[in-house]
Amino acid sequence: MKYFTYLAISIMAIAVISLFYIKKPDGQTWLSASSISSESQQIKEKMVALSSNTLDQAVQGVKQAGDKIASSISDEPMPESTTSSSKIFKWQDETGQWHFSDTPNPHAKSIEVKLDPKDITVIAAEDTSILNTSPSTNTMSAAPEGISILNPDSVKKLFNDAENVKDKLEKRNKEINNLSAL
């Protein structure tokens, strides 16, 4: 396998090198240093053009995002060119419930809703401090008195007791099997 690999690499190297000596019908060689450098220069120019276009697009996107953020923070209305073209429609179903969507309902009369950012109310999150306290009154109803399912030491003791009971049952089963074998 090792010799086959050397042979394959040697054949490929000879084939590439021969392209510098073998001539086309017009008398030019298939490969030359000048053709390789001109091709690499063209590829480099294409890559630079692509990267600069991508960079320009990224800069434009960042600028638009910054304008949107700045206008949402300030009280001034956003210019029409920077506002989102999305619309909100509402319609009422047979049961009287209102529905909101970004597309009008084809089966019902939809009303376009215009939102004013000043009318939007942001509600603070609920107080979650109660989740950080450890309840002392919650105990497992089937557990012995004074053992809480939320206390890690109590849970560890329950598991140890269960292991002890399991060991005792296994010992008794072995004793019963030994007695029945006699």
WOTAWO-V598556 format. One record per residue. N is the residue number from 1. PSI is psi in degrees with one decimal (NA if undefined). OMEGA is omega in whole degrees, 0 to 359 (NA if undefined). D_LAST is the distance of its C-alpha to the last C-alpha in Angstrom with 2 decimals. Layout:
((N:PSI:OMEGA:D_LAST) (N:PSI:OMEGA:D_LAST))
//
This chain:
((1:-39.6:180:67.50) (2:-42.7:180:69.26) (3:-35.0:177:72.37) (4:-39.4:179:72.43) (5:-43.9:178:72.50) (6:-40.7:181:75.38) (7:-43.8:181:77.21) (8:-42.0:179:76.81) (9:-40.5:179:78.05) (10:-42.8:180:80.98) (11:-41.0:179:82.01) (12:-40.6:179:81.92) (13:-42.9:179:83.98) (14:-39.4:180:86.54) (15:-42.9:180:86.76) (16:-43.3:180:87.46) (17:-35.8:181:89.97) (18:-24.5:177:91.73) (19:-21.3:176:92.44) (20:-14.9:183:94.83) (21:-30.6:181:96.82) (22:136.0:184:96.63) (23:149.9:174:99.50) (24:171.8:179:99.76) (25:-23.2:179:102.58) (26:-0.2:176:104.77) (27:-7.9:178:104.55) (28:151.1:175:102.30) (29:156.5:181:98.98) (30:-38.7:178:95.80) (31:144.8:173:94.80) (32:159.8:181:96.94) (33:-37.5:181:96.54) (34:-37.6:179:99.07) (35:-37.1:178:97.28) (36:-43.4:181:93.96) (37:-37.4:179:95.59) (38:-38.9:177:97.42) (39:-42.5:180:94.24) (40:-34.3:177:92.30) (41:-41.4:178:95.20) (42:-42.8:179:95.13) (43:-41.1:179:91.36) (44:-43.8:179:91.81) (45:-40.7:178:94.58) (46:-42.0:180:92.45) (47:-40.4:179:89.55) (48:-41.9:179:91.90) (49:-43.9:179:93.40) (50:-43.5:182:89.99) (51:-35.9:179:88.76) (52:-36.4:176:91.98) (53:-43.1:179:91.78) (54:-40.7:179:88.20) (55:-42.4:178:89.24) (56:-42.1:179:92.15) (57:-40.3:179:89.88) (58:-41.7:179:87.42) (59:-42.0:178:90.31) (60:-44.1:179:91.61) (61:-42.3:179:88.20) (62:-39.9:179:87.83) (63:-43.2:179:91.37) (64:-42.7:179:90.76) (65:-40.9:178:87.54) (66:-40.5:177:89.39) (67:-42.5:180:92.21) (68:-42.9:180:89.81) (69:-44.0:181:88.08) (70:-40.2:181:91.43) (71:-29.6:178:92.83) (72:-26.1:178:89.78) (73:-40.5:181:90.12) (74:164.6:180:93.86) (75:-7.4:181:95.50) (76:141.6:177:97.73) (77:149.9:180:96.91) (78:144.7:174:95.78) (79:153.4:186:98.36) (80:-29.3:182:97.86) (81:-25.0:182:97.17) (82:-7.6:180:94.10) (83:153.8:180:92.55) (84:143.2:181:89.66) (85:2.4:181:90.64) (86:144.4:180:87.62) (87:158.8:178:88.38) (88:131.5:179:86.34) (89:148.8:175:86.71) (90:148.9:176:85.60) (91:161.6:183:85.44) (92:133.6:179:84.27) (93:-174.9:184:81.97) (94:-31.1:182:82.15) (95:-3.3:178:80.08) (96:3.7:181:82.42) (97:137.4:180:80.10) (98:142.1:178:81.78) (99:144.3:179:80.51) (100:142.0:182:81.61) (101:165.4:175:81.62) (102:-3.4:175:83.46) (103:145.1:179:84.61) (104:150.8:179:86.50) (105:123.5:181:84.76) (106:-18.4:184:86.29) (107:-3.0:182:85.59) (108:164.2:178:87.02) (109:120.0:180:89.92) (110:142.8:179:88.92) (111:130.0:178:90.74) (112:132.6:181:91.01) (113:130.1:177:89.99) (114:123.1:181:91.71) (115:136.1:174:89.82) (116:123.6:182:91.64) (117:-24.7:180:89.62) (118:-22.0:182:91.11) (119:-7.1:182:89.52) (120:127.2:181:85.97) (121:129.9:177:83.94) (122:125.0:182:81.09) (123:133.7:179:78.42) (124:154.2:179:76.47) (125:156.7:179:72.70) (126:158.0:177:70.75) (127:117.0:182:69.73) (128:15.9:182:66.18) (129:-23.0:179:65.87) (130:-25.6:180:63.47) (131:-22.6:182:60.89) (132:-14.9:180:60.93) (133:146.0:179:60.01) (134:122.1:181:56.40) (135:133.6:181:55.64) (136:-14.4:183:54.16) (137:-14.7:180:53.70) (138:110.8:175:51.52) (139:153.6:180:47.93) (140:131.4:186:45.05) (141:-31.6:181:44.74) (142:-6.8:182:40.95) (143:154.2:176:40.71) (144:158.3:184:40.42) (145:135.5:178:43.82) (146:-2.3:180:45.75) (147:124.0:181:43.96) (148:140.7:178:46.31) (149:-14.2:180:45.41) (150:-6.1:180:48.52) (151:117.7:182:47.58) (152:-35.3:180:45.80) (153:-38.9:179:44.17) (154:-41.0:179:42.71) (155:-41.4:179:41.38) (156:-40.8:179:39.81) (157:-40.8:178:38.15) (158:-42.5:179:36.77) (159:-40.5:178:35.27) (160:-42.8:178:33.73) (161:-40.9:179:32.23) (162:-40.4:177:30.83) (163:-41.6:179:29.26) (164:-42.8:179:27.69) (165:-41.2:179:26.26) (166:-43.7:179:24.91) (167:-42.5:179:23.23) (168:-40.5:178:21.64) (169:-39.7:178:20.35) (170:-41.1:178:18.85) (171:-43.3:180:17.11) (172:-38.8:177:15.70) (173:-39.6:177:14.57) (174:-42.5:179:12.72) (175:-42.6:179:11.07) (176:-41.8:178:10.20) (177:-38.4:178:8.93) (178:-41.0:179:6.72) (179:-39.3:181:5.46) (180:-22.5:179:5.45) (181:-20.7:181:3.83) (182:NA:NA:0.00))
//
